Amino acid sequence: MSNSVYQLPQLINQLAKDERQLFDRIFNYDVAQSRITVPPGMRAYCERYFGSVEAVEKQKPIKINNKITFDTAIFNQLRARRPQPVISGPLEELIAAERKYDPFANPLEGTSEDIFGRLEGTHCITAANIAKFDTWHSVVIFNEYHPLHFNAEQVVDYLMTAREWAEKVREEDAGARYFFFMWNCLFRAGASIIHGHAQMTVTRQQHYGKIERLRRDAIEYRRLHRRNYFNDLVQVHRALGLTVDVADRVVALASLTPVAEREIWLISDLWSPELAVGLYNALAFYKSVGACAFDVGAYLPPIAPPPAGEDWNEFPVIIRLVERGDPMARSNDIGALNLFAATSLINDPFEVARGLQNWLDKPL
């Protein structure tokens, strides 16, 4: 039988002593039987959508906490069976219909440019974002319109062009040193335009709050335990079978405390073509399981020397990616629990790791 997040108590009891200590240092969990009473009038509904009345009356969600970063994930596979309204019409028809309104169709005429001009890759071109959420905020517009049509070579070009843009910003603004790359695919993932594109910023003063919080958490972990938090995070995920080597010098882990469905972390020592290949492999796996709407965000140390006393030692390059559910669904995948407390999830990280490994192992 394949391992599951719902077997976590048994799995961690099977770990070697040092690996169990490592798990307990970073994580804790809680699992308990939830009991409710289903009235006769709801029995048919429960059997139709959830398989049986017993499945509803005796649920056992598992909550996992990261004690270092205070991320919390709650898994309950029963929630995947809830009835979900969808928007009528195939996704491909929506993508094709949006093409007539495509503002990126002719970027040289239809988009603005940064004061240092545009950068052009083999498969993309940059444009200044017309509605900025930071001083330096631009877009990598893909030559390919369809947001789900990309290969490894194209993803490498997108990431390398974005980094080249960040270096150009540095030449213009010595105070801008914190580079952030993001890629939202389809409306459900926050993209306002269907045409394939990614975005990048270089911010000033300090890195964005969530990245700065992770840096400080890692420093406190090192102070308390004299160990590298990120190495330990990878090690405990590897001990549980939740890591995959997706490219040279790039390890992927299926997060035990994801912020959204099927979260994967890619961890490397460099912003490199190999990292981009790892991202392509992870996104190709997403597409293979029908995860068409996704978000990507990159965490990395400043691209220029940080201010005195700001310690980025041992902070790796991290790309985080999540899927955002059925792009044609009417319901949202983020609510008050996600915004203010914890993340409620359906997809099992053990299945994510197995699926990614199986996809990589397929013959070309």
Order of alpha helices (4+ residues) and beta strands (2+ residues): alpha-alpha-beta-beta-alpha-alpha-beta-beta-beta-alpha-alpha-beta-beta-alpha-beta-beta-alpha-alpha-beta-beta-beta-alpha-beta-beta-alpha-beta-alpha
